[in-house]
Amino acid sequence: MLVPYESLVQLPSETFDNLIKEYLISQVEDGSFSGDGEHSMERAIVQCKAALKQGTLVVEYSEEEESIGIRRKEDIVVQDWQQD
């Protein structure tokens, strides 16, 4: 299930930022994001929020796995297509 952006902005800001930080840390691990310092993380959080607002990134909640995470929209579309 995709979580609408409007619901995300209603979360406490610390919760929303932590969700984004978790995503960004996963990007560091796979080489997609190089976070060098606190200011780059702050910039990345702002960019991630903008991508979520634009729909480039989406938040997916899985009831089955009881997990939530940020994904690229293309990855969700591919995953949904493969399940059909």
N, C-alpha and C positions, 0 to 999 in steps of 0.2 A: 504494500500500500504506500502510495506517495503522500507525503505530508505537505499540505499547501504552505506556500511562503507566508501567507497571512497568519497562519498558526504559529510559525516559527518566531515571528517578531513579537508574539505575545508571551513567549517564554521569558523567564528572567534572563537578563543580558549575560550573566555569568554562565548559565546553562547553555545558551546559544553559542557563546564564544568557546566553551569547552567542547561542544560537538564539532565546531569548525577546527579547533586545535587538534582534535583526534584525527580528523581527516587529513590535515596538513602534515602531521607527523607520519601518517602512512605514506604520504607522497614523498617525504624525505627518505623513507626506507626504500622505496622503489626508484628513487632518483628523479622523480618528476618535479620536486621542489627542493631548493637548497636554502634552508633557513639559517642564516648566519647572523644571529643577534636578535635582540628583542624588537628593534625597530622593523626588521624585515618580517617578523612574525605579525606585528601590528598591521603592516601594509598588506600582508597576505590575508589576514582576517577580513580587512575591508574589501579586498578584491573578491574573496570567497563570498561574502555577503552580497556583493553586486552580482556575481554569477548566479547565486541562488535566486535573487530577485528577477533576473533576466530569464531564468529557467535553463541556463546552460548546465548548472549543477542542480540536483534534486536531492531531497531527503527521503530515504526509503525506510519504512518500518516493516519488519518481518515478524508476524505473529508466530509463525512456526519456529523461528530461531530466537524469538524474543530479543531482537536486536534492532538498532537504528543506526543509520550511517548515511553519509553524503556520497553520492555517486554521480558520475557524468551521465547526462541524459542519454547519450548514445549507448552506454552500457546497459541501461534499463531497457531500452527499445530492443536491443539485440537479445537480451535475456528473455523478454516477453515473447519475442518472435520464436525463439528456440523452444519454448514450452508449448506452443500451439501444435 
